[in-house]
Amino acid sequence: MGSKLMEANVVKSNALIEASYRLTAQEQRILLSAMSQIQAGEEITDQVMYSISAQDISDLTGIKKDNLYKKLEEAALRLKRREIRIPYEPNGQGKKPEVLVTSWLQSIRYIPKTGTVQIRFSHDVLPYISQLKNQFTIYKLKDIAKLTSSHAIRLYELLIQWKSAGSRTVEIDWLKDSFLLNGKYSSIKDFKARVVEPAVQQINLETNLFVNWEQKKTGRKVTHLIFTFGLKEEPKKKKATRKKSDKVDIYSDSFLSKNARPGETKDQAIRRLKAEYNV
């Protein structure tokens, strides 16, 4: 299934993307791998179980399969205990009269002989991942496969949700609540250094988005973050046929200035260009 997952789409209600929850990157991969197996418009029930194998995760992320099943099993068990808080109805129907607090999963099943775990979504989550007609977001599972930060995965979804706009302004307190970080990183300096900057760096390096950001003050207090972003250009096919004799100095400032992508650091640009030019 690994190759199929690489081209599979994740479809999520915007209400689910903006809900409050906290998961590890491995727990996110399990959920998203299962969601990517749901066909657009398909009606599903809480009786369906979705299989995710250590081989699937290895194919998807490039992580070596050694001991991966044990990590997958441990992540699935943690995921069974996780809760999510959803203040909105699915399909853009506005706020609920109360906040729904529910579990992601109803049950899990281990199949050690095949290195596989199976998960069954909870009944309350189903309206947010199936038969969506309005206010939903689609992206390729492979686009977040290399992310190792759970914050990077969450931020990627919050941005790709606004892909057509190319910018999004979020209130810092809302972002902390969405990531279930209230009570942590009271200093804006710590929040930026521990959450925002690493997430943006990973997105720029490992996904199909480039991201820039700045902060916005209300009075003297930093209250909002402004993200501007867009899709990276696909590498041109002619680069694949470049002759080894075509020598370039990828370390020169002029070459880097001409070929660097928005949001890339100098080191990130050099690593990418080394791969592209077989240096």
C-alpha positions as a Python dict, from the first residue, in 0.01 Angstrom:
ca = {
    (1, 'M'): (0, 0, 0),
    (2, 'G'): (298, 233, 49),
    (3, 'S'): (316, 344, -315),
    (4, 'K'): (-59, 407, -317),
    (5, 'L'): (-32, 619, -4),
    (6, 'M'): (230, 837, -172),
    (7, 'E'): (-31, 958, -422),
    (8, 'A'): (-328, 945, -185),
    (9, 'N'): (-523, 1254, -81),
    (10, 'V'): (-608, 1358, 273),
    (11, 'V'): (-952, 1518, 294),
    (12, 'K'): (-1045, 1689, 620),
    (13, 'S'): (-1316, 1926, 729),
    (14, 'N'): (-1177, 2271, 804),
    (15, 'A'): (-1345, 2240, 1143),
    (16, 'L'): (-1124, 1939, 1217),
    (17, 'I'): (-811, 2121, 1101),
    (18, 'E'): (-889, 2406, 1339),
    (19, 'A'): (-992, 2188, 1633),
    (20, 'S'): (-787, 2170, 1953),
    (21, 'Y'): (-569, 1864, 1989),
    (22, 'R'): (-211, 1757, 2040),
    (23, 'L'): (-49, 1457, 1870),
    (24, 'T'): (302, 1340, 1794),
    (25, 'A'): (420, 1327, 1434),
    (26, 'Q'): (391, 946, 1435),
    (27, 'E'): (34, 963, 1569),
    (28, 'Q'): (-47, 1215, 1298),
    (29, 'R'): (93, 982, 1030),
    (30, 'I'): (-130, 699, 1149),
    (31, 'L'): (-442, 914, 1138),
    (32, 'L'): (-361, 1076, 805),
    (33, 'S'): (-263, 745, 645),
    (34, 'A'): (-602, 605, 746),
    (35, 'M'): (-790, 915, 628),
    (36, 'S'): (-615, 896, 291),
    (37, 'Q'): (-777, 556, 237),
    (38, 'I'): (-1126, 714, 242),
    (39, 'Q'): (-1250, 791, -107),
    (40, 'A'): (-1395, 1136, -178),
    (41, 'G'): (-1769, 1133, -112),
    (42, 'E'): (-1756, 783, 35),
    (43, 'E'): (-2001, 710, 315),
    (44, 'I'): (-1826, 525, 595),
    (45, 'T'): (-1933, 389, 931),
    (46, 'D'): (-1752, 338, 1258),
    (47, 'Q'): (-1734, -34, 1178),
    (48, 'V'): (-1467, 10, 911),
    (49, 'M'): (-1109, -58, 1016),
    (50, 'Y'): (-813, 93, 831),
    (51, 'S'): (-477, -83, 811),
    (52, 'I'): (-141, 90, 837),
    (53, 'S'): (178, -114, 824),
    (54, 'A'): (534, -40, 925),
    (55, 'Q'): (622, -89, 557),
    (56, 'D'): (369, 180, 460),
    (57, 'I'): (524, 429, 702),
    (58, 'S'): (874, 336, 588),
    (59, 'D'): (783, 384, 220),
    (60, 'L'): (611, 711, 299),
    (61, 'T'): (875, 871, 517),
    (62, 'G'): (1199, 700, 420),
    (63, 'I'): (1248, 591, 781),
    (64, 'K'): (1418, 252, 806),
    (65, 'K'): (1181, -31, 887),
    (66, 'D'): (1396, -157, 1176),
    (67, 'N'): (1191, -142, 1499),
    (68, 'L'): (933, 72, 1319),
    (69, 'Y'): (647, -168, 1395),
    (70, 'K'): (708, -137, 1769),
    (71, 'K'): (702, 243, 1740),
    (72, 'L'): (387, 219, 1529),
    (73, 'E'): (221, 0, 1791),
    (74, 'E'): (317, 237, 2072),
    (75, 'A'): (193, 540, 1877),
    (76, 'A'): (-140, 370, 1803),
    (77, 'L'): (-188, 293, 2172),
    (78, 'R'): (-121, 656, 2267),
    (79, 'L'): (-355, 768, 1990),
    (80, 'K'): (-634, 556, 2136),
    (81, 'R'): (-610, 765, 2453),
    (82, 'R'): (-596, 1106, 2282),
    (83, 'E'): (-889, 1344, 2281),
    (84, 'I'): (-993, 1621, 2046),
    (85, 'R'): (-1204, 1930, 2113),
    (86, 'I'): (-1418, 2045, 1822),
    (87, 'P'): (-1613, 2374, 1850),
    (88, 'Y'): (-1753, 2373, 1494),
    (89, 'E'): (-1999, 2168, 1293),
    (90, 'P'): (-1870, 1990, 980),
    (91, 'N'): (-1941, 2128, 631),
    (92, 'G'): (-1920, 2491, 739),
    (93, 'Q'): (-2238, 2492, 945),
    (94, 'G'): (-2096, 2726, 1207),
    (95, 'K'): (-2026, 2683, 1575),
    (96, 'K'): (-2178, 2410, 1785),
    (97, 'P'): (-2386, 2519, 2085),
    (98, 'E'): (-2120, 2342, 2290),
    (99, 'V'): (-1766, 2215, 2241),
    (100, 'L'): (-1753, 1849, 2143),
    (101, 'V'): (-1483, 1659, 2333),
    (102, 'T'): (-1431, 1315, 2187),
    (103, 'S'): (-1174, 1047, 2108),
    (104, 'W'): (-1013, 1000, 1769),
    (105, 'L'): (-1045, 623, 1774),
    (106, 'Q'): (-1298, 368, 1888),
    (107, 'S'): (-1057, 75, 1881),
    (108, 'I'): (-723, -50, 1753),
    (109, 'R'): (-602, -395, 1656),
    (110, 'Y'): (-243, -521, 1638),
    (111, 'I'): (-127, -777, 1380),
    (112, 'P'): (239, -839, 1472),
    (113, 'K'): (300, -1108, 1205),
    (114, 'T'): (243, -856, 926),
    (115, 'G'): (375, -550, 1113),
    (116, 'T'): (34, -387, 1086),
    (117, 'V'): (-201, -190, 1307),
    (118, 'Q'): (-569, -138, 1230),
    (119, 'I'): (-772, 154, 1361),
    (120, 'R'): (-1142, 230, 1378),
    (121, 'F'): (-1247, 597, 1391),
    (122, 'S'): (-1488, 710, 1660),
    (123, 'H'): (-1846, 782, 1555),
    (124, 'D'): (-1816, 1154, 1639),
    (125, 'V'): (-1516, 1205, 1409),
    (126, 'L'): (-1674, 1049, 1098),
    (127, 'P'): (-1871, 1359, 984),
    (128, 'Y'): (-1542, 1550, 967),
    (129, 'I'): (-1360, 1304, 739),
    (130, 'S'): (-1627, 1164, 505),
    (131, 'Q'): (-1903, 1289, 274),
    (132, 'L'): (-1773, 1645, 295),
    (133, 'K'): (-1944, 1893, 64),
    (134, 'N'): (-1839, 2232, 200),
    (135, 'Q'): (-1549, 2388, 390),
    (136, 'F'): (-1292, 2112, 355),
    (137, 'T'): (-925, 2091, 262),
    (138, 'I'): (-743, 1842, 36),
    (139, 'Y'): (-371, 1779, 14),
    (140, 'K'): (-138, 1495, -82),
    (141, 'L'): (-25, 1269, 200),
    (142, 'K'): (327, 1270, 55),
    (143, 'D'): (346, 1649, 102),
    (144, 'I'): (373, 1611, 482),
    (145, 'A'): (542, 1269, 487),
    (146, 'K'): (889, 1401, 569),
    (147, 'L'): (779, 1628, 854),
    (148, 'T'): (899, 1512, 1194),
    (149, 'S'): (746, 1797, 1394),
    (150, 'S'): (381, 1769, 1495),
    (151, 'H'): (364, 2149, 1501),
    (152, 'A'): (489, 2159, 1141),
    (153, 'I'): (213, 1920, 1031),
    (154, 'R'): (-53, 2127, 1207),
    (155, 'L'): (80, 2454, 1067),
    (156, 'Y'): (103, 2307, 715),
    (157, 'E'): (-267, 2216, 731),
    (158, 'L'): (-365, 2559, 863),
    (159, 'L'): (-182, 2721, 571),
    (160, 'I'): (-278, 2485, 288),
    (161, 'Q'): (-637, 2542, 399),
    (162, 'W'): (-590, 2902, 277),
    (163, 'K'): (-390, 2808, -34),
    (164, 'S'): (-596, 3025, -267),
    (165, 'A'): (-541, 3334, -49),
    (166, 'G'): (-165, 3289, -8),
    (167, 'S'): (-168, 3450, 336),
    (168, 'R'): (-318, 3389, 674),
    (169, 'T'): (-321, 3593, 995),
    (170, 'V'): (-370, 3397, 1315),
    (171, 'E'): (-406, 3511, 1673),
    (172, 'I'): (-128, 3366, 1889),
    (173, 'D'): (-365, 3275, 2174),
    (174, 'W'): (-591, 3091, 1927),
    (175, 'L'): (-293, 2905, 1779),
    (176, 'K'): (-179, 2796, 2126),
    (177, 'D'): (-529, 2676, 2204),
    (178, 'S'): (-550, 2487, 1875),
    (179, 'F'): (-216, 2316, 1950),
    (180, 'L'): (-318, 2262, 2316),
    (181, 'L'): (-22, 2469, 2433),
    (182, 'N'): (-204, 2698, 2675),
    (183, 'G'): (8, 2735, 2985),
    (184, 'K'): (326, 2673, 2785),
    (185, 'Y'): (561, 2921, 2620),
    (186, 'S'): (426, 3226, 2800),
    (187, 'S'): (715, 3421, 2650),
    (188, 'I'): (656, 3509, 2285),
    (189, 'K'): (1031, 3464, 2233),
    (190, 'D'): (1010, 3102, 2352),
    (191, 'F'): (695, 3035, 2148),
    (192, 'K'): (862, 3159, 1831),
    (193, 'A'): (1188, 2974, 1898),
    (194, 'R'): (1033, 2642, 2007),
    (195, 'V'): (721, 2622, 1792),
    (196, 'V'): (693, 2868, 1504),
    (197, 'E'): (1047, 2889, 1368),
    (198, 'P'): (1117, 2511, 1367),
    (199, 'A'): (779, 2443, 1207),
    (200, 'V'): (830, 2699, 932),
    (201, 'Q'): (1184, 2574, 869),
    (202, 'Q'): (1064, 2216, 826),
    (203, 'I'): (777, 2319, 597),
    (204, 'N'): (1016, 2517, 377),
    (205, 'L'): (1263, 2231, 362),
    (206, 'E'): (1039, 1924, 336),
    (207, 'T'): (706, 2019, 177),
    (208, 'N'): (564, 2172, -141),
    (209, 'L'): (509, 2508, 33),
    (210, 'F'): (738, 2804, 90),
    (211, 'V'): (648, 3011, 393),
    (212, 'N'): (746, 3352, 529),
    (213, 'W'): (609, 3503, 845),
    (214, 'E'): (610, 3814, 1058),
    (215, 'Q'): (454, 3922, 1385),
    (216, 'K'): (187, 4183, 1444),
    (217, 'K'): (142, 4392, 1756),
    (218, 'T'): (-172, 4522, 1922),
    (219, 'G'): (-38, 4815, 2119),
    (220, 'R'): (293, 4695, 2261),
    (221, 'K'): (200, 4328, 2274),
    (222, 'V'): (266, 4079, 1995),
    (223, 'T'): (-79, 3927, 1937),
    (224, 'H'): (-84, 3784, 1584),
    (225, 'L'): (136, 3605, 1333),
    (226, 'I'): (106, 3678, 962),
    (227, 'F'): (204, 3396, 725),
    (228, 'T'): (255, 3443, 353),
    (229, 'F'): (306, 3130, 148),
    (230, 'G'): (266, 2959, -186),
    (231, 'L'): (342, 2643, -379),
    (232, 'K'): (702, 2585, -479),
    (233, 'E'): (773, 2553, -848),
    (234, 'E'): (815, 2197, -971),
    (235, 'P'): (1176, 2121, -1072),
    (236, 'K'): (1216, 2156, -1446),
    (237, 'K'): (1255, 1826, -1628),
    (238, 'K'): (1557, 1947, -1822),
    (239, 'K'): (1756, 1952, -1500),
    (240, 'A'): (1737, 1572, -1492),
    (241, 'T'): (1925, 1554, -1821),
    (242, 'R'): (2197, 1801, -1722),
    (243, 'K'): (2540, 1689, -1842),
    (244, 'K'): (2804, 1621, -1581),
    (245, 'S'): (3030, 1852, -1779),
    (246, 'D'): (2800, 2145, -1702),
    (247, 'K'): (2996, 2280, -1406),
    (248, 'V'): (2846, 2542, -1180),
    (249, 'D'): (2961, 2705, -859),
    (250, 'I'): (2659, 2652, -634),
    (251, 'Y'): (2840, 2817, -344),
    (252, 'S'): (2877, 3155, -516),
    (253, 'D'): (2657, 3432, -383),
    (254, 'S'): (2542, 3528, -732),
    (255, 'F'): (2434, 3172, -816),
    (256, 'L'): (2256, 3129, -480),
    (257, 'S'): (2079, 3462, -519),
    (258, 'K'): (1954, 3360, -862),
    (259, 'N'): (1841, 3007, -769),
    (260, 'A'): (1729, 3021, -405),
    (261, 'R'): (1359, 2974, -336),
    (262, 'P'): (1149, 3206, -120),
    (263, 'G'): (1176, 3116, 247),
    (264, 'E'): (1493, 2908, 209),
    (265, 'T'): (1800, 2968, 420),
    (266, 'K'): (2139, 2965, 251),
    (267, 'D'): (2220, 2619, 391),
    (268, 'Q'): (1885, 2478, 273),
    (269, 'A'): (1940, 2619, -76),
    (270, 'I'): (2288, 2470, -97),
    (271, 'R'): (2164, 2123, 7),
    (272, 'R'): (1888, 2131, -254),
    (273, 'L'): (2111, 2261, -532),
    (274, 'K'): (2380, 2003, -456),
    (275, 'A'): (2122, 1731, -515),
    (276, 'E'): (1987, 1894, -832),
    (277, 'Y'): (2331, 1950, -985),
    (278, 'N'): (2484, 1623, -865),
    (279, 'V'): (2760, 1808, -687),
}
